[in-house]
């Protein structure tokens, strides 16, 4: 036996792993994830230094693979990383990065796990700075900030919004949906809302232009009428 034969075989966990998340429980859950994802992508459309996804498995250790003990947040954001498509989030392939923000959408079957098991996991293992949960039926909304290794509840502002220093945005309820708000309280629009706003702005600009042209024509007609009246009186309007 050679010295080389005595070296134990080292196996590395796989990195190219598909997500293994169960289907979402309701259309409300799906709609909420789409809103969070699409609004952030629109707001950060010039950025390429983050990754955001929903209902995607996060693989964080090899033992987890053996036990098939998978955890997939309903929505999460990782900062200071490359924005590109992924099959799943594999921590050991991503320089050990965990999510900076996690949002769980509560449902009857997951609420207890989200409030307890996942909260402990995100606090102690993921060390995720901001964790939120939201119930689209009851509108229960809670947020936590990691302080000295422990989650502390985030105090709401006067509008009931919770600040995420990781996103630089508030999260709050609007029209029974969890939405983003800017630091000065402006609602971050969905792509559909932004398109509508742009269309309305264009229509308003066209209307204002038409009104300006109409007013200019009225002024021209008034001047012409006055000039005609002066001519009838034998006065040359050009001499006035």
C-alpha positions as CSV (number, residue, x, y, z in Angstrom):
1,X,0.0,0.0,0.0
2,X,1.4,3.4,-1.0
3,X,1.0,6.6,0.9
4,X,-1.4,7.8,-1.8
5,X,-3.6,4.8,-1.1
6,X,-3.8,5.8,2.6
7,X,-5.2,9.2,1.9
8,X,-9.0,9.2,2.6
9,X,-11.2,9.9,-0.3
10,X,-12.7,13.4,-0.2
11,X,-16.1,14.0,-1.7
12,X,-17.5,17.4,-2.3
13,X,-21.3,18.0,-2.2
14,X,-22.8,18.7,-5.7
15,X,-23.4,22.3,-6.7
16,X,-25.8,21.9,-9.7
17,X,-29.0,21.1,-7.8
18,X,-32.6,21.6,-8.9
19,X,-35.0,23.3,-6.5
20,X,-37.3,20.8,-4.7
21,X,-40.1,23.0,-3.3
22,X,-43.7,21.8,-3.0
23,X,-46.4,23.7,-5.0
24,X,-47.8,26.9,-3.5
25,X,-51.0,26.5,-1.5
26,X,-53.1,29.2,-3.1
27,X,-53.3,31.9,-5.8
28,X,-52.9,34.5,-3.1
29,X,-49.5,33.1,-2.1
30,X,-48.4,33.1,-5.8
31,X,-49.7,36.6,-6.4
32,X,-47.9,37.9,-3.4
33,X,-44.6,36.4,-4.4
34,X,-44.9,37.8,-7.9
35,X,-45.6,41.3,-6.5
36,X,-42.6,41.2,-4.3
37,X,-40.3,39.9,-7.0
38,X,-41.6,42.1,-9.9
39,X,-41.7,45.3,-8.0
40,X,-38.1,44.9,-6.8
41,X,-36.9,44.0,-10.2
42,X,-38.6,47.1,-11.7
43,X,-37.2,49.3,-8.9
44,X,-33.7,47.9,-9.2
45,X,-33.7,47.4,-13.0
46,X,-30.3,49.2,-13.3
47,X,-28.7,46.9,-10.7
48,X,-27.0,43.6,-11.3
49,X,-25.5,43.1,-7.8
50,X,-28.3,41.1,-6.2
51,X,-30.4,37.9,-6.6
52,X,-34.1,37.6,-5.7
53,X,-36.3,34.6,-6.1
54,X,-39.4,32.9,-4.7
55,X,-40.3,29.4,-3.7
56,X,-36.7,28.2,-4.4
57,X,-34.8,25.7,-2.4
58,X,-31.8,26.9,-0.4
59,X,-29.2,24.1,0.0
60,X,-26.9,25.0,2.9
61,X,-25.0,21.8,4.0
62,X,-24.3,18.2,2.9
63,X,-26.2,16.7,5.8
64,X,-29.3,18.5,4.7
65,X,-28.9,16.7,1.3
66,X,-28.6,13.3,2.9
67,X,-31.8,13.8,5.0
68,X,-33.6,15.6,2.2
69,X,-34.3,18.3,4.7
70,X,-34.9,21.2,2.3
71,X,-35.9,24.7,3.1
72,X,-37.1,27.1,0.6
73,X,-38.3,30.6,1.6
74,X,-41.3,32.0,-0.2
75,X,-39.3,35.1,-1.2
76,X,-35.7,36.0,-0.5
77,X,-33.0,38.5,-1.6
78,X,-29.3,38.1,-1.6
79,X,-27.2,41.2,-1.9
80,X,-23.7,41.7,-3.3
81,X,-23.9,38.7,-5.7
82,X,-24.4,38.1,-9.4
83,X,-27.8,38.6,-10.9
84,X,-28.3,35.5,-13.1
85,X,-30.7,32.6,-13.4
86,X,-30.3,29.7,-11.0
87,X,-31.9,26.3,-10.4
88,X,-31.6,26.7,-6.7
89,X,-29.5,28.7,-4.2
90,X,-26.5,26.5,-3.2
91,X,-24.7,28.2,-0.3
92,X,-21.4,26.5,-0.8
93,X,-21.4,27.4,-4.5
94,X,-22.2,31.1,-3.7
95,X,-19.2,31.9,-1.5
96,X,-21.1,30.9,1.6
97,X,-23.7,33.6,1.1
98,X,-27.1,33.3,2.7
99,X,-30.2,35.5,2.1
100,X,-30.1,39.1,3.5
101,X,-33.9,39.4,3.5
102,X,-36.5,36.6,3.7
103,X,-40.3,36.9,3.5
104,X,-42.6,34.0,4.3
105,X,-46.2,34.0,3.1
106,X,-48.2,32.3,5.9
107,X,-50.8,29.6,5.1
108,X,-52.7,27.2,7.3
109,X,-50.2,24.4,6.9
110,X,-47.0,26.5,7.2
111,X,-47.8,29.3,9.6
112,X,-46.5,27.4,12.7
113,X,-43.3,26.4,11.0
114,X,-42.7,29.9,9.6
115,X,-43.2,31.5,13.0
116,X,-41.0,28.9,14.9
117,X,-38.8,26.4,13.1
118,X,-37.9,28.7,10.1
119,X,-37.5,31.7,12.4
120,X,-34.9,29.7,14.4
121,X,-33.2,28.5,11.3
122,X,-33.0,31.9,9.7
123,X,-31.7,33.4,13.0
124,X,-29.1,30.8,14.1
125,X,-28.0,29.2,10.8
126,X,-28.7,31.6,8.0
127,X,-28.0,34.7,10.1
128,X,-30.4,36.6,7.8
129,X,-30.5,40.2,8.9
130,X,-34.2,40.9,8.0
131,X,-37.0,38.3,8.3
132,X,-40.7,39.1,7.6
133,X,-43.9,37.0,7.5
134,X,-47.2,38.0,6.1
135,X,-50.6,36.3,6.0
136,X,-52.6,37.3,2.9
137,X,-55.9,36.2,4.5
138,X,-55.7,37.6,8.0
139,X,-53.1,40.4,7.1
140,X,-50.9,39.4,10.0
141,X,-47.6,41.1,9.4
142,X,-44.4,40.8,11.4
143,X,-40.8,41.7,10.9
144,X,-37.5,41.0,12.7
145,X,-34.0,42.5,12.7
146,X,-31.0,40.4,13.7
147,X,-29.3,42.2,16.6
148,X,-26.4,40.6,18.4
149,X,-27.5,37.2,17.0
150,X,-31.1,37.4,18.1
151,X,-34.2,38.5,16.2
152,X,-35.8,41.6,17.6
153,X,-39.2,42.8,16.4
154,X,-39.1,45.8,14.0
155,X,-41.2,48.7,15.3
156,X,-43.7,50.0,12.7
157,X,-43.8,53.7,11.7
158,X,-46.9,55.8,11.9
159,X,-48.3,54.1,8.7
160,X,-47.7,50.6,10.1
161,X,-44.8,50.0,7.7
162,X,-41.6,48.1,8.8
163,X,-38.2,49.3,7.6
164,X,-35.7,46.9,6.0
165,X,-32.2,48.4,6.1
166,X,-31.0,45.7,3.8
167,X,-33.4,46.7,1.0
168,X,-33.5,50.4,2.0
169,X,-37.3,50.2,1.8
170,X,-40.3,49.9,4.0
171,X,-42.6,46.9,3.7
172,X,-46.3,47.5,4.5
173,X,-49.8,46.5,3.6
174,X,-51.6,48.2,0.7
175,X,-54.9,47.0,-0.8
176,X,-54.5,43.7,1.2
177,X,-51.1,43.0,-0.3
178,X,-47.6,43.3,1.1
179,X,-45.9,46.1,-0.8
180,X,-42.7,48.1,-0.8
181,X,-42.5,51.8,0.1
182,X,-39.6,54.2,-0.4
183,X,-38.0,56.0,2.5
184,X,-40.4,58.9,2.0
185,X,-43.4,56.6,2.0
186,X,-44.0,56.4,-1.8
187,X,-45.6,53.2,-3.0
188,X,-43.3,51.2,-5.3
189,X,-45.4,50.4,-8.3
190,X,-45.9,47.0,-9.9
191,X,-44.9,46.8,-13.6
192,X,-48.6,47.1,-14.6
193,X,-49.1,50.2,-12.3
194,X,-45.9,51.8,-13.7
195,X,-47.1,51.2,-17.3
196,X,-50.5,52.7,-16.4
197,X,-48.8,55.7,-14.8
198,X,-46.6,56.3,-17.8
199,X,-49.6,56.0,-20.1
200,X,-51.6,58.5,-18.0
201,X,-48.6,60.9,-17.9
202,X,-48.3,60.7,-21.7
203,X,-52.0,61.3,-22.1
204,X,-51.9,64.2,-19.7
205,X,-48.9,65.7,-21.6
206,X,-50.9,65.4,-24.9
207,X,-53.9,67.0,-23.3
208,X,-51.9,69.9,-21.9
209,X,-50.3,70.4,-25.3
210,X,-53.7,70.4,-27.0
211,X,-55.1,72.9,-24.5
212,X,-52.1,75.1,-25.0
213,X,-52.6,75.1,-28.8
214,X,-56.3,75.8,-28.3
215,X,-55.6,78.7,-26.0
216,X,-53.1,80.1,-28.5
217,X,-55.7,79.8,-31.3
218,X,-58.2,81.6,-29.1
219,X,-55.8,84.4,-28.5
220,X,-55.1,84.7,-32.2
221,X,-58.8,84.8,-33.0
222,X,-59.3,87.5,-30.3
223,X,-56.5,89.6,-31.7
224,X,-57.8,89.2,-35.2
225,X,-61.3,90.2,-34.1
226,X,-59.9,93.3,-32.4
227,X,-57.9,94.2,-35.5
228,X,-61.0,93.9,-37.6
229,X,-63.0,96.1,-35.3
230,X,-60.3,98.8,-35.4
231,X,-60.2,98.7,-39.2
232,X,-64.0,99.2,-39.2
233,X,-63.4,102.3,-37.1
234,X,-60.8,103.5,-39.6
235,X,-57.8,102.7,-37.4
236,X,-54.9,100.8,-38.7
237,X,-54.1,98.2,-36.0
238,X,-50.5,98.0,-37.1
239,X,-50.0,101.6,-35.9
240,X,-51.1,100.9,-32.4
